[in-house]
Amino acid sequence: MSSLQGFLTVPGDKSISHRALIFSAFAEGRVQIDNLSPAHDVRSTADCLKKLGLTVVVREVNGIPSTIEIESGGITSLKEPSAVLDAGNSGTTMRLLAGLVAGRPFVSRFDGDESLRRRTMKRVIQPLSEMGARVRAAEDMYAPFEITGHQLYGKKFSLAVASAQVEACILLAGLQARGETVVTAPYTVRDHTRRMMSFLNVPFHSHERTIGVSCLTKPIAPYHVTVPSDISSAAFFMVAAALTPGSDLTLQAVGTNPGRTLIIDVLRSMGADIEIRNNRELCGEPVSDIRVRYRGPLSGVALRKEEIARGIDEIPILGLAGALSQGTFEVSGAEELRHKESDRIKALCANLLPAGVDVVEKPDGFVVTGKRSIPGGSAWSTKGDHRLAMTGMIASLVFEQAVEIDDPDCMSVSYPGFAADLTQVLSG
């Protein structure tokens, strides 16, 4: 079996890239964003901003988007889009831009691909409607839908489900609303929005799980942001190194936002050798180098609902780690996984079972009984879900036989160069 060796810098963080792009709508002047995520999701956000009247120029390195420059006249300069705001596969694009346009005096029509049309937008449509936006949507509140911007009024919201996307949507609307808008989450969520606002000098107040904003009275000053590397992308390499004998891999300049470090905490609790080095800050975000060395078989753990929000996208690859651990690996309270790009609970279990993994699907998660080795050699269905595809790539590396991934190209949704980067760090 090959080991993972050396140093690797994964692409820019997808969540931060979305926010760096969208806040440019509140700026007046030129905005520059370096190390932008090359994900198709982020490209969807940039394309939608163009349709809203911003001038967006993308600079590429080796054919991959790296730097983006935006000319913006501020929030009042946004124009009614003549075409549908197509979010593609990106729930973040759709939810955050809904908040952005809710206070603008024109009609915006939203749509996405088949996968996105199966993800409910109820949790953003309802609060935006309560703030005064006029939304036309089918009764089930799925895309496509239409928002007619209107004068918004601030409200206090207590979220039933911890969601950084919903929080950001409401705050973007709140920056255009009369009065104060306050959002309280039930659990700690990734705080990229508040860190971005702090870096850009956007006024807000916060305490623990609560954040509040009022209407912006002047445009944001032009800004230059460098995006940290994406910990969700790094997670696949971390698990691969922790499972593969002889591995010694360092992932460089990875964003280590406290709301995103579940992958580190869980792997450590499973017994992985993980060293966090060279801690620093980049544009308001904590950044570190992460060294992962193989130390032997991992041990199973139990993940509960209150932990899930700090790394829900990493649950599939952690489930794979659990398959090769000693004891039981259990996930509960993760119902949100059923409403991602695919039903990730069902799809993950359906892929693991024929590969020889002892896994039981639960309504809100799954239970894996670990084994020393997994036969593999089975078909692996991605359901068009990029994270399932990348999990399949790592499964091929750590199972006895590679799995047959039906749609590896869907990895480009978040990480177009994933297969090449994996080949780069493999030794032996």
Steps between C-alpha positions, in 0.01 A plus 500: 500500500631847410555756775442876491814709529621858480320832491175605334306824472133433424286764326342802667212458741165479324293657779734798539524546121120529473492766772797696365320519165156589632615776736651677197141602417512731805836651401570803284808460283730211411507176699773238456475143628806272486508119535132487407352151513494347148176320585215516250281612792709815543493563127118492523512779758732711282277448195191606696675817619576584137130470421430744784721762335846453655806491275682174573840409350654158574876441481603137445817304579547183292138524393370515859339819643735651760436874532182696438455876463161666543388854425200594714295814542350390833176331593280771344665447161378141464277450197207274430642188337370440148565126536437242772750496786619143440665364814595172332567245774572763766264534794729767644465712186121477503450560872747786540402683182135475602590709805699744288221578250212493751544871569550613142204653308483250217410140416758221523424150374696211651558150369758222516580155374293189568680432828450854632132491406464216753639709787241705685542877517234532771747604768601811304171576324304519826723750685543718191122509459460595865745789446290635211632338182237369261572142401318295240572130546318172481339387824791265571748794470749339266671669205411651265363803686479876459583784742369851456717722715326741732563718802617258769447523875733350755381214720635257756540141381576189701608224262362152559797347313855632525580626148772746401329545162166599650671731749696670220189539284311678776797724585545605135134600498538665840773729367228653279215500755351766725571428864709218642520143374613236750571129439555237769618148411435195721863385471828658399526535122790603281538874550643595159233767451579688820876467441456638149290787632761574766781501243298729270397733788130421461332591832342215700474375856525142615501286811560126485231360265323835437587766243323826410529760223333823396463668162829609341509877466794516256679266258781271611848620402670308216683196636758231425443152644720190488295185560643225728516142375179301546495267802211303346725420203795428729285254697523231230879506509502503881291183516704332225828572683357387836393167344802425280814345656817706455322826424645836604311784332489874576209708372599865478317823587174325587219707649443382857188698585368368837166423335672273245744285700283194562719296265810574709331437834336173391812355338700585811239335721526194275874490566642671192837676525417859405729795565380858454790729411579858400176654626429844355217720372410574139244772427324441831504119480723265706734297280734211582715230344364152582741206516344151500710188563383141504512361853306175474134397490244759604230445764128556456321796660144634526401835345192679634276776368669784688831423327376448145467868399880543530562259214187356343665486155776280642267228635523278187881485506494450877260211444764345277757544780256323732478204262871428557505576873490274801158487664189696408473834321159661548341818364167632634315831474616551140161518324632800305715257298185372331447843340841568347598447135370148560356311793851444629395262779320266262755532220803444725349190659393366160860532378667359810284186534592328170866588559492280811446760772279408797275808501144558622304802374305699761245779445747762624833332426665160488700247701815337363674203660863532397716231340873458443447487124218560252477296176371780274483432128134603486313772313497846661209729417564873545141618441671799339638595845860627499572396859381146438725484193806612697413258780492228234849601381637458853308171538682373191827585669431330836281202400656175376365571153404831340131587470345591164388864524215573259549877462844619612459823301252633758801567728549819301204651685738573790850372407581463128862398568432245773613189310819673381586622852441151643736352240756770585530401868482122451830317540572135424 
